[in-house]
C-alpha cells in the first residue's frame, strides 16, 4: 500500500474517532451538581425541562463547599449551581469552568420550629434567645458553616444576635442545609435555621412553623451557576433554560428572589 493510501486511511480513521467521540459525548447524561437548598425547586425545574425538550439531566445535591472540592478533584459534573458565588469564582480562577457563570437567585434563611417545640418563631431570634437563656433548647440544627453557605449565614445571624456561644452545646450540624432541615424535625430537636426554599417544599411545609430571618443579619446568599469545561450540549441547554421566565417563576415559588443585578 502506498504512503498516500496510508495517509487517506489514517485521516479517515481519525475522522471516525472524532465522530465517535462526539457521539459518545452527546449521548452522555448531563450531570448537574447543585446546592442542597435547591433540591425541591430544581427537581421541579428539571421536570419542566424534560417535558418541554424531551431531554433529561441527572441531579446531584450536596453542600456547595463539598461539591466544589469534588469538582476540583475531577468529579464528572457538567453544570454547577452553588449557593454562594464565591465557590464558582474559585473554580473559574482555577480554569475549571467555561466562564464566570451567571447569578440565578438570592436565597433566604428562616428560623424553623417543629410542631410541639417550645420555640415561638414569630418572636424571631429574640424568642430563641429567651429560650436559650431559660435552658429550653435541646438540639438546634444548622448546616455546617465550614462548607455550607446556609450554615455560614446561620452562624452570622446567630453571632449578630449574640447567641452563637450560648447555643454551642445544643448545635447539631448537618452536612448540608437539607440534612440540617431533617435534623430540625427529628428526635427532640427544638428547631433550626434552614433554607426558606426547603420549608416551602411538601416535605417540611406541614412539619412546623417558620419565620424569615432579616437579611441584615448575614451576608447576601448570592447564588451563581456555571458550566464546567466538560459540559454537554444538554447541560448548555439546561443552563439557558434556568435563565428563562418559566424556570425563574418556579424558583420564586420556592422563595428564591430574582438575582440582583
Secondary structure, DSSP 8 states (H G I E B T S, - for coil): --HHHHHHHHHHHHHHHHHHHHHHHHHS-EEEEEEGGGHHHHHHHHHHHHHHHS--EEEEEE-HHHHHHHHHTT---SEEE-SSHHHHHHHHHTT-BSSS-EEEEEE-EEEEEETT-S--GGGHHHHHHHHHHTT--SEEEEE-TTT-HHHHHHHHHHHHTT-HHHHGGGEEEESSHHHHHHHHTSTTEEEEEEEHHHHTSHHHHTSEEEEE--GGGS--EEEEEEEBTT--HHHHHHHHHTTSHHHHHHHHHTT-B----
